[in-house]
Amino acid sequence: MDMEQLYGYVPRELVTFVLVTLFSLLIGLSQRRISLKREGETTLFGTDRTFTFIGILGYLLYILDPTDMCLFMGGGAVLGLLLGLNYYVKQSQFHVFGVTTIIIALITYCIAPIVATQPSWFYVMVIVTVLLLTELKHTFTELAQRMKNDEMITLAKFLAISGIILPMLPHKNLLPDVNLTPYSIWLATVVVSGISYLSYLLKRYVFQESGTLVSGIIGGLYSSTATISVLARKSRKASEQEATDYVAAMLLAVSMMFLRFMILILIFSKEIFLSIYPYLLIMAVVAAIVAWFIHSRQKRPAEQPAELEEDDSSNPLEFKVALIFAVLFVVFTFLTHYTLVYAGTGGLNLLSFVSGFSDITPFILNLLQNTGSVAALIITACSMQAIISNIMVNMFYALFFAGKGSKLRPWILGGFGAVIACNLVLLLFFYI
């Protein structure tokens, strides 16, 4: 039942009054808990009852003059004066300089017109935001302490490439016969950078003290190849008991790669997604099962916190990285177009396999941009082939970086071999 239906049974004014009182009380209770814990009673402007009365006062002054709102604005001015006097006393006598309580009190005073004029989702969102920001003060403090010097610059870069550069780019083809626009190039770059940035934030701020397995999961969202290379290098110093965990983490990175492509394909082409998601989902599950099987082969001591090395600490939004991806996207666009023109779908099948030797994301995203000129089944098949070849390359990377005498070699060959074999079986079923 929405609010308009509720108003048919209960007077609007009553519902608004109850909501304003309830929301104001919740904010007041939050203030009491936080203030008693950190400041003490002597510095309080008010808590549960005071904030409730502030909300009720705002409602009364609003309904008495809802058009001109002169009474409401006058009450707000008086409240602001009282809050200012309270702040002066706190500053001069107790050396307390925070203004958060003052701002929250003014928001509480404004709840009434917000509830009366705005949709329910909006005022609930306001209340939830206020409560969360009030309760998460320590969390934000810890977050600020853990932030690197360039974290805000990194965020500004992402906002710039997605919110400023992208909308300004034209949708016109660069060449008449090639489906390639500045907008499509940069859109692919923004989407991939966004997923990379998200995985970077998860690793740095959510799973910073995670173990090897979680490192593989989070790293796979960013780059399975980079993650596997780093894990393989770190495995050289691992004990025999830890060997299986490193291989399991590599396979979890492969599993997350399949899920990452599911997200990318869904964003760019729902038609291709509907035809390929069963394959991607099955392979993600297969890789995860193989990882679990390898992880369970040995009994190990409690997992020690492990972090990816330079790859995790690197900035995923360097413009150099974005430009490299954009260049690769353009190169694969031309290769795909002229391969189709001069070699047909057979040449495209070969190109899909060869593309797996490098970063396959630009190739697959380029295929998704050509859904009008290339059949969906061909795009699906080529994407599957590119993924298979890329997994084979990742296996060789793992073997190379782990070293010749590594204890991981049989696990790598067995685990990756099982995933590749399942891929090939599914591909054969697809062609049959």
C-alpha positions as CSV (number, residue, x, y, z in Angstrom):
1,M,0.0,0.0,0.0
2,D,1.5,3.4,-1.0
3,M,1.0,6.6,0.8
4,E,-1.8,7.9,-1.4
5,Q,-3.8,4.8,-0.7
6,L,-3.2,5.2,3.0
7,Y,-4.5,8.7,2.9
8,G,-7.8,7.3,1.8
9,Y,-8.2,5.7,5.2
10,V,-6.3,8.0,7.5
11,P,-6.2,11.8,7.4
12,R,-3.1,13.1,5.7
13,E,-2.3,15.4,8.5
14,L,-2.3,12.6,11.0
15,V,0.1,10.4,8.9
16,T,2.4,13.4,8.4
17,F,2.4,14.2,12.1
18,V,3.2,10.5,13.1
19,L,6.0,10.3,10.5
20,V,7.6,13.6,11.6
21,T,7.4,12.6,15.3
22,L,8.8,9.2,14.6
23,F,11.7,10.4,12.4
24,S,12.6,13.2,14.8
25,L,12.6,10.8,17.7
26,L,14.9,8.4,15.9
27,I,17.3,11.2,15.2
28,G,17.1,12.3,18.8
29,L,17.8,8.8,20.1
30,S,20.8,8.5,17.8
31,Q,22.1,11.9,19.2
32,R,21.6,10.8,22.8
33,R,23.6,7.6,22.3
34,I,26.5,9.3,20.4
35,S,26.6,12.4,22.7
36,L,26.5,10.6,26.0
37,K,29.3,8.4,24.8
38,R,31.6,11.1,23.6
39,E,30.8,14.4,25.2
40,G,28.7,14.1,28.4
41,E,25.5,15.7,29.5
42,T,27.0,19.1,30.2
43,T,27.6,19.9,26.5
44,L,24.3,18.7,25.1
45,F,21.9,21.0,23.3
46,G,19.3,18.3,23.5
47,T,18.7,14.7,22.5
48,D,15.6,12.5,22.1
49,R,12.9,14.7,23.5
50,T,14.4,18.0,22.3
51,F,14.8,16.7,18.7
52,T,11.3,15.3,18.7
53,F,10.0,18.7,19.8
54,I,12.0,20.4,17.1
55,G,10.4,18.2,14.5
56,I,6.9,18.8,15.9
57,L,7.5,22.6,16.1
58,G,8.6,22.6,12.4
59,Y,5.4,20.7,11.5
60,L,3.1,23.0,13.4
61,L,4.6,26.2,12.0
62,Y,4.5,24.7,8.5
63,I,0.8,23.7,8.5
64,L,-0.3,27.1,9.9
65,D,1.2,28.8,6.8
66,P,2.0,26.2,4.2
67,T,1.9,28.7,1.3
68,D,4.2,31.6,2.3
69,M,5.9,29.7,5.1
70,C,6.6,32.9,7.0
71,L,6.0,31.3,10.4
72,F,8.2,28.3,9.4
73,M,11.1,30.5,8.4
74,G,10.7,32.7,11.5
75,G,10.8,29.6,13.7
76,G,13.9,28.4,11.8
77,A,15.6,31.7,12.5
78,V,14.8,31.5,16.2
79,L,16.0,27.9,16.3
80,G,19.2,28.9,14.5
81,L,19.8,31.7,17.0
82,L,19.4,29.2,20.0
83,L,21.7,26.7,18.3
84,G,24.3,29.5,17.7
85,L,24.1,30.5,21.4
86,N,24.6,26.9,22.4
87,Y,27.6,26.5,20.1
88,Y,29.1,29.7,21.6
89,V,28.8,28.3,25.1
90,K,30.2,25.0,24.2
91,Q,33.1,26.6,22.4
92,S,33.9,29.1,25.2
93,Q,33.4,26.9,28.3
94,F,34.0,23.3,27.1
95,H,36.2,23.9,24.0
96,V,33.9,21.8,21.9
97,F,33.9,23.0,18.3
98,G,31.8,20.5,16.4
99,V,28.7,21.8,14.5
100,T,27.3,18.4,13.5
101,T,24.5,18.6,16.2
102,I,23.5,22.0,15.0
103,I,23.2,20.9,11.4
104,I,21.2,17.7,12.4
105,A,18.8,19.9,14.5
106,L,18.1,22.1,11.5
107,I,17.5,19.0,9.3
108,T,15.1,17.7,11.9
109,Y,13.3,21.1,11.8
110,C,12.9,20.7,8.0
111,I,11.5,17.2,8.2
112,A,7.9,18.4,8.2
113,P,7.8,20.1,4.8
114,I,9.8,17.3,3.3
115,V,7.4,14.7,4.5
116,A,4.4,16.8,3.4
117,T,5.6,17.6,-0.1
118,Q,8.0,14.9,-1.2
119,P,7.5,11.2,-2.2
120,S,8.0,8.6,0.5
121,W,11.2,7.2,-0.9
122,F,12.8,10.7,-0.8
123,Y,12.2,11.5,2.9
124,V,13.0,8.0,4.0
125,M,16.3,8.3,2.1
126,V,17.0,11.6,4.0
127,I,16.3,10.0,7.4
128,V,18.4,6.9,6.6
129,T,21.3,9.1,5.4
130,V,21.2,11.2,8.5
131,L,21.2,8.2,10.8
132,L,24.0,6.4,8.9
133,L,26.2,9.4,8.8
134,T,25.6,10.0,12.5
135,E,26.5,6.5,13.5
136,L,29.5,6.1,11.2
137,K,31.7,8.9,12.5
138,H,34.4,6.5,13.8
139,T,34.2,4.6,10.5
140,F,34.8,7.7,8.5
141,T,37.7,8.7,10.8
142,E,39.4,5.3,10.3
143,L,38.7,5.5,6.6
144,A,40.3,9.0,6.3
145,Q,43.4,7.7,8.2
146,R,43.8,4.8,5.8
147,M,43.4,6.9,2.7
148,K,46.4,7.5,0.5
149,N,47.4,11.0,-0.4
150,D,46.0,10.6,-3.9
151,E,42.7,8.8,-3.2
152,M,40.6,12.0,-3.7
153,I,42.5,12.6,-7.0
154,T,41.7,9.1,-8.1
155,L,38.0,9.6,-7.3
156,A,38.1,12.9,-9.1
157,K,39.6,11.1,-12.2
158,F,36.8,8.6,-12.3
159,L,34.1,11.3,-12.0
160,A,35.9,13.2,-14.7
161,I,36.1,10.4,-17.2
162,S,32.5,9.2,-16.5
163,G,30.6,12.4,-15.8
164,I,32.4,15.1,-17.8
165,I,34.3,13.5,-20.7
166,L,31.8,10.8,-21.6
167,P,28.6,13.0,-22.0
168,M,30.6,15.5,-24.2
169,L,31.7,12.9,-26.8
170,P,29.9,12.7,-30.1
171,H,28.0,9.6,-31.3
172,K,29.1,10.0,-34.9
173,N,31.2,7.2,-36.6
174,L,34.9,8.1,-37.1
175,L,34.8,6.2,-40.4
176,P,31.7,5.7,-42.6
177,D,31.9,1.9,-42.7
178,V,33.3,1.2,-39.3
179,N,31.0,1.1,-36.2
180,L,33.3,3.1,-34.0
181,T,32.3,6.4,-32.3
182,P,34.2,8.4,-29.7
183,Y,31.4,7.8,-27.3
184,S,31.5,4.0,-27.7
185,I,35.3,4.0,-27.2
186,W,35.1,6.0,-24.0
187,L,32.0,4.2,-22.7
188,A,33.9,0.9,-22.9
189,T,36.8,2.5,-21.1
190,V,34.6,4.0,-18.4
191,V,32.8,0.7,-17.7
192,V,36.0,-1.4,-17.4
193,S,37.6,1.4,-15.3
194,G,34.6,1.4,-13.0
195,I,34.7,-2.3,-12.4
196,S,38.5,-2.1,-11.8
197,Y,38.0,0.9,-9.4
198,L,35.3,-1.0,-7.5
199,S,37.6,-4.0,-7.0
200,Y,40.4,-1.7,-5.9
201,L,38.2,-0.1,-3.3
202,L,36.9,-3.5,-2.0
203,K,40.5,-4.8,-1.6
204,R,41.8,-1.7,0.0
205,Y,39.0,-0.8,2.4
206,V,36.8,-3.8,2.9
207,F,39.1,-6.9,2.5
208,Q,42.4,-5.3,3.4
209,E,43.3,-8.0,5.9
210,S,41.9,-10.8,3.7
211,G,43.6,-14.1,3.0
212,T,44.9,-15.5,-0.2
213,L,41.5,-16.8,-1.4
214,V,39.8,-13.5,-1.0
215,S,42.7,-11.8,-2.8
216,G,42.0,-14.1,-5.7
217,I,38.3,-13.3,-5.7
218,I,38.7,-9.5,-5.5
219,G,41.7,-9.4,-7.9
220,G,39.7,-11.4,-10.5
221,L,37.2,-8.5,-10.8
222,Y,40.1,-6.3,-11.8
223,S,42.3,-8.4,-13.9
224,S,42.6,-12.2,-13.6
225,T,45.9,-12.2,-15.5
226,A,47.5,-9.7,-13.2
227,T,46.1,-11.5,-10.1
228,I,47.3,-14.9,-11.2
229,S,50.8,-13.5,-12.0
230,V,51.1,-11.9,-8.6
231,L,49.9,-15.0,-6.8
232,A,52.2,-17.2,-8.7
233,R,55.2,-15.0,-7.8
234,K,54.2,-15.0,-4.1
235,S,53.8,-18.7,-4.1
236,R,57.6,-19.1,-4.5
237,K,57.9,-18.2,-0.8
238,A,54.9,-20.3,0.3
239,S,55.2,-23.5,2.3
240,E,54.0,-26.8,0.9
241,Q,50.8,-26.6,3.1
242,E,50.0,-23.2,1.4
243,A,50.5,-24.3,-2.2
244,T,47.0,-25.5,-2.8
245,D,45.6,-22.2,-1.5
246,Y,47.5,-20.2,-4.1
247,V,46.2,-22.4,-6.9
248,A,42.7,-22.2,-5.5
249,A,43.0,-18.4,-5.4
250,M,44.1,-18.4,-9.1
251,L,41.1,-20.4,-10.1
252,L,38.8,-18.2,-8.1
253,A,40.2,-15.3,-10.0
254,V,39.3,-17.1,-13.2
255,S,35.8,-17.7,-11.8
256,M,35.4,-14.0,-11.1
257,M,36.6,-13.3,-14.7
258,F,33.5,-15.1,-16.0
259,L,31.2,-13.1,-13.7
260,R,32.9,-9.9,-14.7
261,F,32.2,-10.6,-18.4
262,M,28.6,-11.4,-17.5
263,I,28.3,-7.9,-16.1
264,L,30.0,-6.3,-19.1
265,I,28.0,-8.2,-21.6
266,L,24.7,-7.4,-19.8
267,I,25.6,-3.6,-19.9
268,F,26.4,-3.6,-23.6
269,S,24.1,-6.2,-25.2
270,K,21.1,-7.9,-23.6
271,E,20.7,-10.1,-26.7
272,I,24.2,-11.5,-26.4
273,F,23.8,-11.8,-22.7
274,L,20.7,-14.0,-23.0
275,S,22.6,-16.4,-25.3
276,I,26.0,-16.5,-23.4
277,Y,25.1,-16.2,-19.7
278,P,24.5,-20.0,-19.2
279,Y,28.0,-20.7,-20.5
280,L,29.6,-18.0,-18.3
281,L,27.6,-19.0,-15.2
282,I,28.4,-22.7,-15.6
283,M,32.1,-21.9,-16.1
284,A,32.1,-19.6,-13.1
285,V,30.7,-22.4,-11.0
286,V,33.0,-25.0,-12.5
287,A,36.1,-22.9,-11.7
288,A,34.9,-22.2,-8.2
289,I,34.2,-26.0,-7.6
290,V,37.7,-26.9,-8.9
291,A,39.1,-24.2,-6.6
292,W,37.2,-25.6,-3.6
293,F,38.4,-29.1,-4.5
294,I,42.0,-28.1,-4.6
295,H,41.7,-26.0,-1.4
296,S,40.3,-29.0,0.5
297,R,43.0,-31.4,-0.5
298,Q,45.2,-30.6,2.4
299,K,44.7,-29.6,6.0
300,R,46.4,-26.4,6.7
301,P,46.8,-24.2,9.7
302,A,44.7,-21.1,10.1
303,E,45.0,-18.9,7.0
304,Q,47.4,-16.0,7.5
305,P,46.5,-12.6,6.1
306,A,47.9,-12.1,2.7
307,E,47.8,-9.2,0.3
308,L,48.6,-8.8,-3.3
309,E,51.7,-6.9,-3.9
310,E,52.3,-4.1,-6.3
311,D,49.2,-4.8,-8.4
312,D,46.8,-4.2,-5.6
313,S,48.4,-1.0,-4.5
314,S,48.5,0.4,-8.1
315,N,46.1,3.0,-9.2
316,P,43.5,1.4,-11.5
317,L,42.5,4.8,-12.9
318,E,45.8,6.0,-14.3
319,F,45.1,7.8,-17.5
320,K,47.9,5.8,-19.1
321,V,45.9,2.6,-18.4
322,A,42.7,4.1,-19.7
323,L,44.4,5.3,-22.9
324,I,46.0,1.9,-23.5
325,F,42.6,0.2,-23.2
326,A,41.1,2.8,-25.6
327,V,43.9,2.2,-28.1
328,L,43.4,-1.6,-27.9
329,F,39.7,-1.1,-28.3
330,V,40.2,0.9,-31.5
331,V,42.8,-1.6,-32.8
332,F,40.4,-4.5,-32.3
333,T,37.6,-2.6,-33.9
334,F,39.6,-2.2,-37.1
335,L,40.9,-5.7,-37.0
336,T,37.4,-7.1,-36.5
337,H,35.9,-5.0,-39.3
338,Y,38.5,-5.7,-41.9
339,T,38.7,-9.4,-40.9
340,L,35.0,-9.7,-41.5
341,V,35.3,-7.8,-44.8
342,Y,38.2,-9.9,-46.2
343,A,38.2,-13.2,-44.3
344,G,34.6,-13.6,-43.2
345,T,33.6,-15.4,-40.0
346,G,36.4,-17.9,-40.3
347,G,39.0,-15.1,-39.9
348,L,37.0,-13.8,-37.0
349,N,37.2,-17.2,-35.3
350,L,41.0,-17.1,-35.7
351,L,41.2,-13.5,-34.4
352,S,39.2,-14.4,-31.3
353,F,41.6,-17.2,-30.4
354,V,44.7,-14.9,-31.0
355,S,43.1,-12.1,-29.0
356,G,43.2,-14.3,-25.9
357,F,47.0,-14.0,-25.9
358,S,46.5,-10.4,-24.6
359,D,43.7,-8.5,-22.8
360,I,40.5,-10.0,-24.2
361,T,38.2,-7.3,-22.8
362,P,38.7,-4.8,-25.6
363,F,38.0,-7.6,-28.2
364,I,34.8,-8.8,-26.5
365,L,33.5,-5.3,-26.0
366,N,34.2,-4.5,-29.6
367,L,32.2,-7.6,-30.7
368,L,29.3,-6.4,-28.6
369,Q,29.3,-3.1,-30.5
370,N,28.9,-5.0,-33.8
371,T,25.7,-6.8,-32.9
372,G,24.0,-5.2,-35.9
373,S,26.5,-6.5,-38.5
374,V,27.5,-9.8,-36.9
375,A,25.2,-12.6,-35.9
376,A,24.6,-13.1,-32.2
377,L,25.7,-16.8,-32.4
378,I,29.0,-15.8,-34.0
379,I,29.7,-13.2,-31.4
380,T,28.9,-15.7,-28.6
381,A,31.2,-18.3,-30.1
382,C,34.0,-15.9,-30.6
383,S,33.7,-14.6,-27.1
384,M,33.9,-18.2,-25.8
385,Q,36.9,-19.0,-27.9
386,A,38.7,-15.8,-26.7
387,I,38.0,-16.7,-23.1
388,I,39.4,-20.3,-23.5
389,S,42.6,-19.0,-25.1
390,N,43.0,-16.4,-22.4
391,I,42.6,-19.1,-19.7
392,M,45.4,-21.1,-21.4
393,V,47.6,-18.1,-21.4
394,N,46.9,-17.5,-17.7
395,M,47.9,-21.1,-17.0
396,F,51.3,-20.5,-18.7
397,Y,51.7,-17.3,-16.8
398,A,51.1,-19.2,-13.5
399,L,53.6,-21.9,-14.5
400,F,56.2,-19.3,-15.5
401,F,56.0,-17.1,-12.5
402,A,55.7,-20.0,-10.1
403,G,59.1,-21.3,-11.3
404,K,60.3,-24.6,-12.7
405,G,60.6,-26.4,-9.4
406,S,57.4,-25.0,-7.9
407,K,55.2,-27.3,-5.8
408,L,52.3,-25.6,-7.5
409,R,52.9,-27.1,-11.0
410,P,50.8,-30.3,-10.7
411,W,48.0,-28.4,-9.0
412,I,48.1,-25.6,-11.7
413,L,48.1,-28.1,-14.6
414,G,45.3,-30.2,-13.0
415,G,43.1,-27.2,-11.9
416,F,43.5,-25.1,-15.1
417,G,43.4,-28.2,-17.2
418,A,40.0,-29.2,-15.7
419,V,38.6,-25.7,-16.3
420,I,39.9,-25.6,-19.9
421,A,38.5,-29.1,-20.6
422,C,35.0,-28.0,-19.4
423,N,35.3,-24.9,-21.6
424,L,36.1,-27.0,-24.6
425,V,33.2,-29.4,-24.0
426,L,30.7,-26.5,-23.7
427,L,32.1,-25.0,-26.8
428,L,31.7,-28.3,-28.7
429,F,28.1,-28.5,-27.5
430,F,27.6,-25.0,-28.7
431,Y,28.8,-25.8,-32.2
432,I,26.9,-29.1,-32.4
